[in-house]
Amino acid sequence: MRFFRVVAMTVLLLACVVLGSGCAGARGEQGLKGDTGAQGPQGTPGIGVEWVGEWDNSVGYAKYDAVECQGSSYVSRQENNTNHLPTDTNWWDLMVEKGDTGSTGAPGTAGADGQHGAPGPNMIVAMGLIDNDGTVIQGYNITSCEWDAPGQNYHIALTGISYHWDYYVTMVTAISSTGMHASFGYDMQSFALVVTIYDNTNNMTQGPFSFMVLDTTP
């Protein structure tokens, strides 16, 4: 009995192999690609935002007008939007918010020292403090100072300078009692500085004075 079962199973297996080989069909062909569908209808145009610049409380803004206020940008939500602060959310929508202040950058490197300029001209040609009798109390570039009694004035010879009041800026100040004053000129022969002192009645007299002669030529 067992022998017949084994034979039966063997026959069954052989039949499956034969039938499977014969029943295996050829591979089907690939189907064709379908046609492209028709284009759909055009969509509704988007809403454009119009940039109108910095917010002004006297301007009437339309809906979708965009403004700048204190570093942020806002879009109007309504028509006839006048004198409403952009921070009023009933009238405006925040579009771009101002960013926070950045941290302080590192200090830059020190620049190189610039070149020293050439020395400026010595504008002071001569100066001095003169006493009543013509004595030079203090002086710079003074060769001599003499009281000229007949002319009632002082003659000051300047070292290395042929003085002429047209060529220099000259300042003379009487340093005595109130009301005294001074004037100056030059000697056409010796080219000395000539100083005259006047009292409070405008008479020529002796008196201490100071003077300064400047050269403004660069």
C-alpha positions in Angstrom: 0.0 0.0 0.0 2.8 2.3 0.9 4.4 1.6 -2.5 1.4 2.7 -4.4 1.3 6.1 -2.5 4.9 6.8 -3.4 4.2 6.0 -7.1 1.1 8.2 -7.1 2.9 11.2 -5.6 5.8 10.8 -8.2 3.3 10.8 -11.1 1.6 13.8 -9.7 4.8 15.8 -9.5 5.8 14.9 -13.0 2.4 16.0 -14.3 2.8 19.4 -12.5 6.2 20.0 -14.1 4.9 19.1 -17.6 1.8 21.1 -17.3 3.6 24.2 -15.8 6.1 24.3 -18.7 3.3 24.1 -21.3 1.1 26.6 -19.6 3.7 29.4 -19.2 2.3 32.1 -21.6 4.4 34.6 -23.5 4.9 38.2 -21.8 2.3 40.7 -22.9 3.2 43.9 -24.8 3.4 47.3 -23.0 0.3 49.5 -23.4 0.4 52.8 -25.3 0.7 56.2 -23.5 -2.5 58.2 -23.4 -3.0 61.7 -24.9 -2.3 64.9 -22.8 -5.4 66.3 -21.2 -6.8 69.8 -22.1 -5.5 72.9 -20.3 -7.5 73.9 -17.3 -9.1 77.4 -16.9 -7.0 80.4 -15.9 -6.9 81.1 -12.2 -8.1 84.3 -10.5 -5.4 87.0 -10.6 -3.6 87.6 -7.4 -4.0 90.8 -5.3 -1.1 93.3 -5.9 0.5 95.3 -3.0 1.5 98.8 -4.0 4.5 100.3 -2.2 3.8 104.0 -1.4 6.7 104.9 0.9 6.9 106.3 4.4 3.6 106.5 6.3 2.1 110.0 6.4 -0.8 110.8 8.6 -2.2 113.3 6.1 -2.4 110.8 3.2 -5.5 108.7 2.4 -4.4 105.1 1.7 -6.3 102.6 -0.4 -6.6 98.9 0.4 -3.4 97.0 -0.1 -1.2 100.1 -0.1 2.1 99.3 1.7 4.0 101.8 3.9 7.1 102.0 6.1 6.9 103.2 9.7 9.8 103.1 12.2 11.6 100.4 10.3 8.7 98.0 9.8 6.4 97.6 6.7 2.5 97.5 6.9 -0.3 96.8 4.4 -3.6 98.7 4.5 -6.6 96.5 5.2 -9.3 99.0 4.2 -10.0 101.9 1.8 -9.9 105.5 3.0 -7.3 104.7 5.5 -6.3 108.2 6.8 -4.5 109.1 10.1 -4.5 105.6 11.5 -1.2 104.5 12.9 0.2 101.4 11.1 0.3 99.7 14.5 -3.6 99.8 14.5 -4.5 96.2 13.5 -8.0 97.3 12.6 -6.6 99.2 9.7 -3.2 97.7 8.9 -1.5 94.3 8.7 2.2 93.9 9.6 4.1 92.8 6.4 7.8 93.0 7.5 8.8 93.7 11.1 11.9 95.7 11.9 14.8 93.5 13.1 16.5 93.8 16.4 19.6 95.9 16.7 22.7 93.8 16.1 25.5 93.5 18.6 28.4 95.9 18.5 31.2 94.9 16.3 34.8 94.4 17.4 36.9 97.5 17.5 38.9 98.1 14.3 42.7 98.2 14.3 44.4 101.6 14.9 45.3 103.4 11.8 48.9 104.4 11.1 50.2 107.7 12.2 50.1 110.4 9.5 53.1 112.3 8.4 54.0 115.5 10.3 53.3 118.6 8.2 56.0 121.1 7.5 56.4 123.8 10.2 54.3 126.8 9.6 55.9 130.3 9.1 57.0 132.3 12.1 54.5 135.1 11.8 56.0 137.2 14.6 58.6 139.5 13.0 59.3 141.6 16.1 57.7 142.5 19.4 58.6 144.3 22.6 57.7 146.1 25.8 59.1 149.7 25.8 59.5 152.0 28.9 58.9 155.8 29.0 62.5 156.7 28.0 62.7 154.1 25.2 64.4 151.4 27.3 63.5 147.9 25.9 62.2 146.0 28.9 61.5 142.9 26.8 62.0 142.4 23.1 62.4 140.2 20.1 64.3 141.3 17.0 64.8 144.8 18.3 68.1 146.4 17.4 67.5 149.7 19.2 64.7 152.0 20.5 65.2 155.8 20.9 63.0 158.6 22.1 63.0 161.4 19.6 62.3 164.5 21.7 61.8 167.0 18.8 59.4 164.6 17.0 57.8 163.4 20.3 57.9 159.8 19.2 59.9 156.6 19.5 62.1 155.2 16.7 62.5 151.4 16.8 65.0 149.7 14.5 64.0 146.1 13.8 66.8 143.5 13.4 67.2 142.6 9.7 64.0 144.3 8.7 63.3 147.4 6.6 60.0 148.3 8.2 57.1 149.6 6.1 53.5 149.6 7.5 52.2 148.4 4.1 54.1 145.1 4.3 53.3 144.0 7.9 50.5 143.8 10.4 51.4 146.0 13.3 49.7 146.4 16.7 50.7 149.1 19.3 49.1 149.5 22.7 49.7 152.3 25.2 50.0 150.8 28.7 49.6 153.7 31.0 46.7 155.7 32.5 43.2 155.7 31.1 42.7 157.7 28.0 46.2 157.2 26.6 46.5 155.7 23.2 49.1 155.0 20.5 49.6 155.3 16.7 52.4 154.1 14.5 54.2 154.8 11.2 57.6 154.5 9.7 60.8 156.5 9.0 61.3 156.9 5.2 65.1 157.2 5.6 65.9 154.5 8.2 62.8 152.3 7.7 62.4 152.2 11.5 59.1 151.6 13.2 57.8 155.0 14.6 55.4 154.9 17.6 53.6 158.0 18.9 51.9 158.1 22.4 49.0 160.5 23.1 47.6 161.5 26.5 43.9 161.7 27.4 43.8 165.2 25.9 45.3 163.9 22.6 48.7 165.6 23.1 51.9 163.7 22.2 53.7 162.5 25.3 56.0 159.8 26.6 54.6 156.6 28.0 55.2 152.9 28.1 53.8 150.7 25.3 53.9 147.3 23.8 54.0 146.4 20.1 54.0 143.4 17.7 54.9 143.2 14.1 53.5 140.2 12.1 54.3 138.9 8.7 51.3 137.2 7.1 53.2 135.9 4.0 53.1 132.0 4.1 
